[in-house]
Amino acid sequence: MSFLDSSRVAGLADARQMLVLGLLSALVFLAALRLALLHRTRKNRNQQPSSRSVPIPNVAARAWHEPAALAFARQPYQWLFDAHARYGSAFGMSLGTFRCVWLTGPDATEAVFNADEDTLSFHKAIEPNITKLFPLRHLHQPWVNYLVGGMAHRKHSTHFAQCVLDVVEAEQAKWVRETEAIGSTDLFKASFDVMTLIITKYAFGEEFTNKHGAELCELIFAFDALMGNVDVMALPEWMFWAEGNRKLKACKTRFYEIANAELHERLAGPAELYEDRDDYLQYLIRTDRLERVEDYTTHILVIYFASTINTSTTLGWAAAHLAQSPRIQNKLRSELGALGIRAESFAQARAEGTEEPLLSTLENCAYLRGITHESLRLRPPPFLVQQAMKPWRFGEHVVEKGALVAIAPPVINRDPSVFPCPDEYIPERFTDEVPADVRSANPAGGVSAASAFLPWGKGRRRCKGIKLAEQAIHTTLARLVLCHGSVGIEGEDAAAVEVDPRTGREKIVPIAPQLTKIFGPPHSAQRCGLRVVGRADEL
């Protein structure tokens, strides 16, 4: 045998050995993988609640029936009421690659808010959309910490109070001018502008607001409207050519252009020129050292997102309901007068530097809080969502790990067993003067209104911006009734409103619902006009 032949034989032998070793390695790997899967299966079984559970209606092991995400997106409120009537207080819905369990009973609210973050996670549920909207992955700490840190700072609380009083006064003067010129102002756009300008002045200061405030109102309004468009939010980021993604990118790009120009000017200029500024941007520059310059303005964009949508919507509905009811307006004036707050109190607070005590008094006014809460009860966001981090038992049902858990405030808040006269706007139901016909004698399953209705959340899930929201809403409503001659809805005659002789309350026909959007400003083709007439003795 030649040397070449012997080398060939040796090579074949080595190849066989390598093949055998490879096969053995593959078998060992597969065995280890099987053991790991068996261990995981046993672990999951051990995590399952021990007692038997009842399957959730319209949810099967193979598929989740009613793939109704599109129907929900088109008419979320109507879809929820129809599904609740059909399936009861727990049912499933397919949502793309996600499975969502809807809870529509009054006992769901407290059960979800009492669950710990390791069981139901809000942050995991919203993470895909948040990372699409904001480049937050590079930040050293959660964005919400910056919002809380800024609002908790004593100096910033005073600055925020000043911003609220300044902006509300200027915007309401604009509403009066628009009423004189064209008959009314666009209620929901006006409410949105109030919140946008408050945040702009709080974040960047007066000079910046005077220069860019109007453009930012349009920009943030368009940005929030895109977030309320399911077709846009469902688009993956890699589809950069899609119209929705291009519009979203254009809004963010323009915001960063405006904000970063201000930021770079401050970073490049003499420090002493800006050291006395009270605005939030200067607070970030003084206290934080982030990796990227853009992170400063990202925090502020997140504050716009967190502060404008829900707060301006609640403000709009509260102003609408207030404008429809002369009874509520008169009672609010009386309640404010009892607290020592009159039309001249706002100018006096600004002159004396007592803005913060005034807003604190308004924030804690029981009847103003009742007006806000009743607006949140009747016009809440369509859902509050969490993600199940492990199997979670709710009553007789078990929600599987990974599913989204959504409670439906529109359905819960109109449960007649917890909220009698559910479709009537009665702020007194959230005060100490609850009318007899509104008081619930036998709440469903022992669930009280206090546990079923948690508009700002509870515990760790409590809204971090509640102080900001209540001060802005309460100040706007208080000024509306104290500093103007009359307030009403365009096309409605307040003097002709029929009063129920049994209750003494007006029989008010609700204004156009405008409830076809999941998120974003509740604007629609049907404009809701707010008429604000100035006082004869303009202060």
C-alpha positions, 0 to 999 in steps of 0.5 A: 500500500502506498503512502498516499493510500495509507493517508487516505485510510487514516483520514477516513478513520478520523472523519468517522471518529469526528462524525461519531463524536458529533452525533454523541454530542448532538444526542447529549444536547437533545437529552439535556434540552429535553430534561430542561423542558420537562423541568420547565413544564413541571415548574409551570404546573407547580405554579398553576393555582391548585384549585380547579378553574373555569375556562374563560368564555370564548377562549380555547386551548387551540385558538382564541375566538373572536379575533376582534382587534379591528372591531375594538379599534374602530368602536372600542366603547361600543365593542366592550359593552357588546362583548360584556353583554354577550360573554359576561365579566371575563372574555378573551380577544386576539390582538395580533401575536398577543392574547388579551383577557378582558375583565369588565366586572366591578371587582376587577379594578382592585384585584389588578391594582393589588397584584404585585409587579412580578405577577402583573406588569404594566411596564412590560405591557406597554414596553413595545409601544414606548420603545417605538415612540421614545428612544429610552433604551439608553437612559440610566433610570426609568423616565418616570423618575425624572418626572417625579423628581422634578415635580417633587422639588419644592422650587419646581412646584412653585414654578409649575403653579405659576405656569398653570395660572399664567397659561390658563388666564391667557388661554381663557382670554383667547376663548372669550375672543374666539367666542366673540369672533366666531361664536365659540372655541373648539373645546377639546383642542382648547383643552389640549392647548392648555396642557401643552402650553403649561408643559412647554412653559414648565419645561422650557420657560416663558421666552421659549413658549412665546416663540415656539408654543403655537407650533408645539401645540400643533406638533404634539396634537398631531403626535398624540393623534397618531398614537391614537391611530391603531393602524399606525401603532400596529406598524413594526418599526422596520416598515420605515416607508409606511405613511404612519411611521413616516408621519410619526418620525416627522413629528419627533424629528421636528420636536427634537430640532426645536428642543435641541436648538434650545438645549445646545444654546444653553450648553454653549452659553455662559452658565451664569446666563441660565443659572436662575432659570426655574424651568425643568430643562435647566433642572436636568442640566444642573442635576444630571449627566446623561450619555447623550445630549438628546436624552434631556429632550427625550425626558421632556417629550415623555412628559408631554406624552404622559401629561397631555393626552389623558389630562386634556381629555379629562379637562375637556369632558369636565368643562363640557359637563360643567358648561351644560349644567347651570346648577353645577356651575352655581354650586361650584361658585358657592363651594369656592366662595366658602373656601375664600376663592373669588375671581380676584384671587387669581390675580392676587396670588400672582401679585403676592407670589402665593400661587402654590397655596392657591392651587393647593386649595383648589386641588383639595376642593371636594366639589371640584374633585367630584366634578373631575371624578364624575368626568373620569367615571363617564369618560374614562380611557377604554382600558388599563392593561397589564401583562401576566408574568405568571399564571394569575387567578382571578375568581374562578378563572386563570389567566395564562402567563404572557397574556395581556390583562385589560380592565374596562373602566367604561363598563365597570364605571356604569355598573348600576349596582355600584353606580346608580343612575349610571348615565347621569352626571352627578358630581355629588356621588364623590362627595359627602353629600351623596343623593339618596337615589345615587347611594348604592345600598347593595354593591355587587358582590360587596364591591363598593364604588371606592374600590371599583373606581380608582381613576388615578390607580393605587399603590405602586400603580398610582399615577405619578402626575396626579398633582400636575393633572388635578392642579391644571384641571381644577384651576381651569374649571374654577377660573371658568365659572368665577372669572366669566359672565357665562359658560355654555355649549354652542347650540344649547340653551341653558335656560331651556334645560328641563329640571327633574322635579323629583331630584332637582337635577337637570335632564341633560342630553349628553354632547356628541360622544366623540369616543371612537379613539383608543388614545390621543385627543378626542377630536373628530369631524363633529366639533364641540363648541364652548361658548365663554362670555367675558364679564362686564366688569373685566378684571 
